[in-house]
Amino acid sequence: MANQQRVLDYARKQAAELGKDMSWQSNEYGDGWLKAESRSLGAIHGRAVAALEFLREYAGAESSWYVRAVQIWESKGDNKSLETGAYYVGELLSAWAGQVDAGITEIAGSRARAQVGAVSTDVMEQVRQLNEDRNAHPAAAIVLCGAALETALRATVNARSLSLPEKQRPSLNSYTQLLRSAGLFTAQDVKDVDMCGGLRNSAAHGHFDDLTRERAGLMEQQTNLLLRKLSDLTEAGGS
């Protein structure tokens, strides 16, 4: 997970960069626009595109911050100049950083990353303890593993702004297929989740003869691997 202060420092640095290499040009009507030497236009264009991508990743592709920044950039600051559009994108970026700093808004996916982090540490620690307890039935660790995995899958889907088809119920399988369809899961990832889901279903339906301590330990290992991947996928919406 990206450190919030590091993200905000970078955002403010980008915003400051977007105000460089240009000066205000006034017209006879008291209005004006920002203008740069032609040799600087390439650098200004690059900074603006980088800022837009930053807002898409960290504010969210559906956020008003990103949507408005794109509108401003495409209109060149209300059809004045490329430089003016870039400057206004920088102002939006600076304002977004201020609201995150004040706790008014949040970095995209931060809540999802916190959820994945919690199940990866707290819940999986409980799983480990159950698997080490010779008096605990393997079903207990298996059910808890399944719950941790479903929570992390749901958080990842939300962080990626994905939605299940209408009337499809949330489940390990439906979340997994959604991530697969989005190109975020491989065929092997799907098989790994299916294996975990099969063990969880056996435990949930009381098929205890199918469960062993070895299979519970295998599910713990596999769940930890999947949680690491899901943590990467929730990193500011992923890359």
Backbone torsions as a table, in degrees:
resi	resn	phi	psi	omega
1	MET	NA	131.3	-179.6
2	ALA	-68.0	137.4	178.0
3	ASN	-67.1	129.5	-174.6
4	GLN	-59.7	-43.1	-178.5
5	GLN	-64.7	-35.9	178.0
6	ARG	-65.6	-39.4	177.5
7	VAL	-63.6	-45.0	-178.8
8	LEU	-67.4	-39.1	177.5
9	ASP	-61.3	-41.6	-179.8
10	TYR	-67.8	-39.3	179.0
11	ALA	-60.6	-44.5	-178.5
12	ARG	-68.6	-34.9	176.3
13	LYS	-64.4	-43.6	177.4
14	GLN	-61.9	-42.3	-179.8
15	ALA	-61.2	-41.8	179.1
16	ALA	-65.6	-38.6	179.8
17	GLU	-63.1	-33.3	-177.6
18	LEU	-70.7	-11.2	177.3
19	GLY	-98.5	3.3	-176.2
20	LYS	-88.6	161.5	171.7
21	ASP	61.9	29.9	178.1
22	MET	-147.7	156.8	-180.0
23	SER	-139.0	159.4	-176.6
24	TRP	-81.7	131.6	177.6
25	GLN	-113.8	118.8	-179.7
26	SER	-90.9	152.0	173.9
27	ASN	-114.1	179.9	-174.8
28	GLU	-69.4	-13.5	-178.2
29	TYR	-97.0	8.0	179.4
30	GLY	82.5	3.9	177.1
31	ASP	-99.8	-171.9	178.3
32	GLY	176.4	-167.2	-177.6
33	TRP	-158.4	165.5	176.3
34	LEU	-90.2	140.8	-177.7
35	LYS	-138.7	144.5	178.3
36	ALA	-128.9	160.9	174.0
37	GLU	-65.7	147.6	-174.9
38	SER	-57.1	-30.9	-178.8
39	ARG	-69.5	-16.7	-179.6
40	SER	-94.5	-10.0	-173.4
41	LEU	-63.0	-37.4	179.9
42	GLY	-62.5	-43.2	-179.9
43	ALA	-66.3	-41.3	179.4
44	ILE	-64.2	-42.3	178.3
45	HIS	-60.7	-44.5	179.8
46	GLY	-62.5	-41.2	179.3
47	ARG	-64.1	-40.4	-179.3
48	ALA	-65.2	-43.0	179.0
49	VAL	-64.0	-40.4	177.7
50	ALA	-62.7	-39.4	179.7
51	ALA	-67.2	-39.5	177.4
52	LEU	-63.1	-43.3	178.6
53	GLU	-64.8	-37.5	177.3
54	PHE	-61.1	-46.9	179.6
55	LEU	-65.4	-36.9	177.5
56	ARG	-60.7	-42.8	-177.0
57	GLU	-75.0	-46.1	-169.3
58	TYR	-99.4	-24.9	174.1
59	ALA	-94.6	-29.5	179.1
60	GLY	111.6	137.4	-176.4
61	ALA	-63.2	-24.2	-179.4
62	GLU	-102.2	4.3	-178.8
63	SER	-74.1	153.2	177.2
64	SER	-64.1	-28.5	178.9
65	TRP	-61.3	-51.5	-177.8
66	TYR	-69.1	-45.3	-178.2
67	VAL	-58.9	-45.2	-179.6
68	ARG	-68.3	-37.8	178.7
69	ALA	-61.3	-41.5	177.8
70	VAL	-63.7	-42.9	179.0
71	GLN	-60.4	-44.8	-179.6
72	ILE	-64.1	-44.2	-178.3
73	TRP	-64.1	-44.1	-177.4
74	GLU	-69.2	-28.1	178.1
75	SER	-90.0	-1.4	-178.4
76	LYS	54.9	46.7	179.4
77	GLY	63.6	52.1	-177.7
78	ASP	65.1	45.9	172.9
79	ASN	62.2	32.9	178.7
80	LYS	-94.8	-58.6	178.1
81	SER	-166.6	159.1	175.4
82	LEU	-57.8	-40.7	-178.5
83	GLU	-63.8	-40.9	179.3
84	THR	-64.4	-42.2	177.4
85	GLY	-60.4	-43.6	179.3
86	ALA	-63.0	-41.9	-180.0
87	TYR	-61.7	-44.7	-179.6
88	TYR	-66.2	-34.0	174.5
89	VAL	-62.0	-40.2	177.1
90	GLY	-62.9	-38.5	178.1
91	GLU	-64.8	-40.8	176.4
92	LEU	-63.3	-42.7	-179.7
93	LEU	-61.9	-41.8	178.5
94	SER	-64.8	-40.4	179.5
95	ALA	-66.6	-39.5	177.3
96	TRP	-60.3	-44.9	179.9
97	ALA	-60.9	-38.6	178.9
98	GLY	-64.3	-39.1	-179.8
99	GLN	-72.0	-35.8	175.3
100	VAL	-64.1	-43.9	179.8
101	ASP	-60.2	-35.7	-178.2
102	ALA	-83.8	-5.0	179.9
103	GLY	80.4	13.5	-178.8
104	ILE	-80.9	-36.4	175.0
105	THR	-129.3	176.8	-177.5
106	GLU	-135.6	159.2	175.8
107	ILE	-66.6	134.5	-177.6
108	ALA	-53.3	131.1	176.4
109	GLY	82.4	-0.6	-175.9
110	SER	-64.0	-37.6	179.7
111	ARG	-66.9	-41.1	179.1
112	ALA	-64.4	-41.2	179.5
113	ARG	-64.4	-35.9	177.8
114	ALA	-65.4	-39.0	179.2
115	GLN	-65.9	-45.2	179.1
116	VAL	-64.3	-39.6	178.4
117	GLY	-63.2	-38.7	-178.9
118	ALA	-66.2	-44.9	-179.5
119	VAL	-71.2	-30.2	-179.7
120	SER	-68.9	-26.6	-178.3
121	THR	-105.3	-66.8	-173.8
122	ASP	-63.2	-53.5	-175.6
123	VAL	-68.3	-43.7	-178.0
124	MET	-69.9	-24.0	172.9
125	GLU	-67.1	-38.3	175.9
126	GLN	-65.1	-38.2	177.3
127	VAL	-61.6	-45.3	179.9
128	ARG	-59.7	-44.2	-179.6
129	GLN	-64.0	-39.1	177.7
130	LEU	-65.0	-40.2	-179.8
131	ASN	-69.1	-24.8	178.6
132	GLU	-87.6	-13.7	-178.9
133	ASP	-86.5	110.9	-176.3
134	ARG	-69.2	-14.0	178.7
135	ASN	-91.7	-7.9	-179.5
136	ALA	-91.7	137.7	177.7
137	HIS	-73.8	141.8	179.5
138	PRO	-54.2	-26.9	-178.3
139	ALA	-60.2	-33.4	-177.2
140	ALA	-63.0	-47.7	179.3
141	ALA	-66.2	-37.3	-178.5
142	ILE	-65.9	-44.9	178.9
143	VAL	-62.7	-41.6	-179.6
144	LEU	-66.9	-38.8	175.4
145	CYS	-59.5	-45.4	179.9
146	GLY	-61.6	-40.5	178.6
147	ALA	-64.6	-42.1	178.7
148	ALA	-62.1	-43.2	-178.0
149	LEU	-66.5	-41.9	-179.8
150	GLU	-66.7	-39.0	177.6
151	THR	-61.1	-44.4	-178.9
152	ALA	-68.6	-38.0	177.3
153	LEU	-63.3	-44.9	179.8
154	ARG	-62.2	-42.7	179.5
155	ALA	-63.0	-39.5	-179.6
156	THR	-67.5	-42.5	177.1
157	VAL	-59.4	-43.8	178.8
158	ASN	-65.3	-41.8	-179.6
159	ALA	-63.2	-31.4	-180.0
160	ARG	-90.1	5.9	179.5
161	SER	56.0	39.5	177.0
162	LEU	-98.9	153.7	-179.3
163	SER	-133.1	139.1	175.2
164	LEU	-69.0	148.5	174.6
165	PRO	-56.7	150.3	-179.5
166	GLU	-56.1	136.2	177.9
167	LYS	75.2	-1.1	175.8
168	GLN	-85.1	125.2	-174.3
169	ARG	-77.6	145.1	177.1
170	PRO	-63.6	135.0	178.7
171	SER	-166.1	169.1	175.1
172	LEU	-54.8	-46.5	-176.2
173	ASN	-66.0	-45.1	-176.5
174	SER	-68.1	-39.0	176.7
175	TYR	-64.9	-40.7	-178.5
176	THR	-64.6	-44.9	-179.9
177	GLN	-65.3	-34.2	178.1
178	LEU	-65.2	-44.1	178.0
179	LEU	-66.3	-35.5	177.1
180	ARG	-65.4	-44.8	-179.9
181	SER	-62.4	-31.4	179.7
182	ALA	-82.8	0.3	179.2
183	GLY	77.7	17.0	-177.3
184	LEU	-97.3	-20.1	177.6
185	PHE	-116.0	143.9	174.3
186	THR	-89.0	171.1	176.4
187	ALA	-61.5	-34.5	179.2
188	GLN	-68.5	-38.0	176.4
189	ASP	-58.9	-42.7	179.8
190	VAL	-62.0	-43.6	178.6
191	LYS	-62.0	-40.6	-179.4
192	ASP	-64.1	-42.8	178.2
193	VAL	-66.9	-39.7	178.7
194	ASP	-60.3	-39.2	178.2
195	MET	-62.7	-45.0	178.2
196	CYS	-64.7	-40.3	179.9
197	GLY	-64.9	-37.5	178.4
198	GLY	-63.9	-41.6	177.5
199	LEU	-66.0	-41.5	179.4
200	ARG	-63.2	-40.4	179.4
201	ASN	-64.5	-38.4	177.4
202	SER	-61.6	-42.3	179.5
203	ALA	-67.7	-42.4	-177.1
204	ALA	-66.3	-29.6	-177.9
205	HIS	-98.8	10.4	174.7
206	GLY	75.7	19.6	178.1
207	HIS	-86.1	64.7	-171.5
208	PHE	-68.7	-21.3	179.6
209	ASP	-66.4	-21.8	179.9
210	ASP	-81.9	-7.9	-171.6
211	LEU	-107.9	137.1	176.5
212	THR	-134.0	165.1	177.7
213	ARG	-63.5	-34.1	179.4
214	GLU	-65.9	-41.5	179.7
215	ARG	-68.6	-35.5	176.1
216	ALA	-64.6	-40.3	177.9
217	GLY	-65.9	-38.5	177.7
218	LEU	-64.2	-40.9	178.7
219	MET	-65.3	-38.3	176.5
220	GLU	-58.9	-47.1	-179.8
221	GLN	-62.5	-45.7	-177.9
222	GLN	-66.3	-38.7	178.6
223	THR	-64.4	-41.0	178.1
224	ASN	-61.1	-39.9	178.2
225	LEU	-64.8	-43.1	179.2
226	LEU	-66.0	-38.1	179.2
227	LEU	-64.8	-35.1	176.7
228	ARG	-63.5	-42.3	179.1
229	LYS	-65.8	-43.2	179.8
230	LEU	-63.8	-35.1	176.0
231	SER	-62.0	-41.6	176.8
232	ASP	-63.4	-38.9	-177.1
233	LEU	-70.7	-22.5	178.2
234	THR	-92.8	4.2	-179.4
235	GLU	-69.7	93.5	-179.7
236	ALA	50.9	43.1	-180.0
237	GLY	81.0	3.7	179.3
238	GLY	78.1	-178.2	179.6
239	SER	-133.9	NA	NA
